[in-house]
Amino acid sequence: MNNMQPEFLLQSHRGERIHFIGIGGSSMRGLARLVRGQGYPVSGSDRSASHATDKLKAEGVCVHIGHDPHNVDGAGLVVYTAAIAQDNPELVRCRECGIPAIERAELLGQLSAHFARSIAVCGTHGKTTVTSMLATILVQAGLDPTVHIGGELDLLQGNVRAGQSDLFLTEACEFKASFLTLHPSLALVLNVDADHLDYYRDIDHIQATFAKFLTQVRPGGLAVLCADNERALSLREGLACDCLSYGLDNPQADYQARDLAARDGLYFSFTPVERGEALSPVQLSVPGRLNALNALGAIACARALGLSMEEIAPALASFRGAHRRFEHTGDVDGVQLYHDYGHNPEEYRSVVPLAAALPHGKLFVVSQPHTYSRTKALFSDYLTAFAGADEVLVTDIYAAREKDPGDIHATQLVEALQRKGVCATYTKDFDGTERYLRAHWKPGDVMLSLGCGNINLLNEQIQRNGNSGQAS
C-alpha cells in the first residue's frame, strides 16, 4: 500500500455490509459498484428515486428511498457524500451506534492508493469528458484499467470499470476540496475557474487548493497542465514533480495542434505536435473546439503512459461522448432535442455555440439553475452566457443540497436577462416548459436543456409525449 494513505479501512470490514448514503449520485453509485465487485455486500439510500437508483435495484443492490436512521443498522461501514449534511438521520445514527462512517472522497482516495499508476483528471469543468476520452484510449489499447467516471459511458456500460492491471483512472472533483484525498502519479488539470463559491472564498482560494492538490502527486510523478487556461498553467510554479503543458492557443505549450479544422463547423481534426514534432493526425467524432483541446490533453497523458498515436488516434475517433454531455436525445415535432450537464456560465458559453452551429430555425435554450448559492455568486456571469440562443427559458432553481434562502429566485435571473436584451421567459416547471416549447417551436428548430440537476428528465418527458398531435 502507498504509505501516503491511512489504513485501508474497507479491508477491515471484509464480509460486512457497506452502506452508501446518497447512492444515486454519479460518483457514489460508481464506488458502490466497485466495492460490490470486490465481494462486499452493498446497500444504499437516497432522498428520491431516479434512473440511477432504479438501475442499482435492477442490479440487485438494496436501495432505500428516503433517509431513515434504521437504514444503517447492521452496516459495518457507512460511506456518505460531501453533499450530505451532518444532521442527516442516518449519519446521526452512525454516531449514536458507533458505526464507522467516511466521506466518499476518502474511500476513493484509499481505493486509488492501491494502484501503482493512478491518473486523476481535475478542473472546474470538462472532467467527465476528458476522463471518458482517456478511458476509451486505455481500454482500446488493452491496458485493462480500473476506471471511475462521474458520467455514464457506453464503453463501460456505466460509469466504472474494474480492471486487473496496476492502472487506476478517476475524475478528481474539487467540490469541498475532496480531491485532496488523492495522491496520483499523473494529474491532469484542465482549467481553474470560479465555481463552488458556497465553499471557496474566491478564485484565489480555488487556485490555492488546486496547487495543494498538485503537491500530492507521488514522487516521480507528472502534472499535465492546460496552457490555454492562465490559472491552470500558473500552477507549474514551484512544482516538485515534472510538468507538461498542452494548448491550442499557447505557442509555448509542449503539446500543440497543427492544421486545426472543423468538418461541418463542428467536428475538429488536427495534427498533434509533441515538442515540435508532428504526430499522426486525429479526427474527432465529438463536436466543438473545446473537445479538440480536451483531446490534446488526453493525448499528452496517453503519450506520457507510453502509448503510440496508432493506439491513441483510432480510440479518439471512436469516442462519441459520455451521456448528458451535449447529447442528442431525440426529435419531436421535427425539433432536435439536446441536453448538456453544464451548470455554470463558463460551461454554458462552451455548449450554447455548439447548438447554435447546428442547422436550425430557432434555438431554444432551457436553463435549470443549479443551487441558490451558485446562482447568486455567478449571477452577472449568467447574463452573458447565452450568446447564440434565440430564446432562453429558465426553470425554478434546482436546490440540490441547499435550502431556499429566500433572497434569490429564477424570475430575478429572467428579469436581468431581459434587461440585457435577451429573449428570456420564466417557465416554472417541466410541464410549463413543455407547453411553452410546443406552442412556439417549429420543425427545424433546436432545443437544448442545460443543468446537472434533473433537467434531463424534461427531454425524456417531451419525447415520451411524442409529437404534438399525439401528446397526452
Stockholm file with secondary structure:
# STOCKHOLM 1.0

chainA/1-472         MNNMQPEFLLQSHRGERIHFIGIGGSSMRGLARLVRGQGYPVSGSDRSASHATDKLKAEGVCVHIGHDPHNVDGAGLVVYTAAIAQDNPELVRCRECGIPAIERAELLGQLSAHFARSIAVCGTHGKTTVTSMLATILVQAGLDPTVHIGGELDLLQGNVRAGQSDLFLTEACEFKASFLTLHPSLALVLNVDADHLDYYRDIDHIQATFAKFLTQVRPGGLAVLCADNERALSLREGLACDCLSYGLDNPQADYQARDLAARDGLYFSFTPVERGEALSPVQLSVPGRLNALNALGAIACARALGLSMEEIAPALASFRGAHRRFEHTGDVDGVQLYHDYGHNPEEYRSVVPLAAALPHGKLFVVSQPHTYSRTKALFSDYLTAFAGADEVLVTDIYAAREKDPGDIHATQLVEALQRKGVCATYTKDFDGTERYLRAHWKPGDVMLSLGCGNINLLNEQIQRNGNSGQAS
#=GR chainA/1-472 SS CCTTSCCCGGGGGTTSCEEEETTTSHHHHHHHHHHHHTTCCEEEEESSCCHHHHHHHHTTCEEEESCCGGGGTTCSEEEECTTSCTTCHHHHHHHHHTCCEEEHHHHHHHHHTTSSEEEEEECSSCHHHHHHHHHHHHHHTTCCCEEEEEEEEGGGTEEEECCSSSEEEEEECCGGGGGGGCCCSEEEECCCCCCCTTTSSSHHHHHHHHHHHHTTSCTTCEEEEETTSHHHHHTTTTCSSEEEEECSSCTTCSEEEEEEEEETTTEEEEEEEETTEECCCEECSSCSHHHHHHHHHHHHHHHHTTCCHHHHHHHHHHCCCCTTSSEEEEEETTEEEEEECCCSHHHHHHHHHHHHHSSCSCEEEEECCBCHHHHHHTHHHHTTSCTTCSEEEECCCBCTTCCCCSSCCHHHHHHHHHHTTCCEEECCSHHHHHHHHHHHCCTTCEEEEECSSSTHHHHHHHHHHCSTTTCC
#=GC SS_cons         CCTTSCCCGGGGGTTSCEEEETTTSHHHHHHHHHHHHTTCCEEEEESSCCHHHHHHHHTTCEEEESCCGGGGTTCSEEEECTTSCTTCHHHHHHHHHTCCEEEHHHHHHHHHTTSSEEEEEECSSCHHHHHHHHHHHHHHTTCCCEEEEEEEEGGGTEEEECCSSSEEEEEECCGGGGGGGCCCSEEEECCCCCCCTTTSSSHHHHHHHHHHHHTTSCTTCEEEEETTSHHHHHTTTTCSSEEEEECSSCTTCSEEEEEEEEETTTEEEEEEEETTEECCCEECSSCSHHHHHHHHHHHHHHHHTTCCHHHHHHHHHHCCCCTTSSEEEEEETTEEEEEECCCSHHHHHHHHHHHHHSSCSCEEEEECCBCHHHHHHTHHHHTTSCTTCSEEEECCCBCTTCCCCSSCCHHHHHHHHHHTTCCEEECCSHHHHHHHHHHHCCTTCEEEEECSSSTHHHHHHHHHHCSTTTCC
//
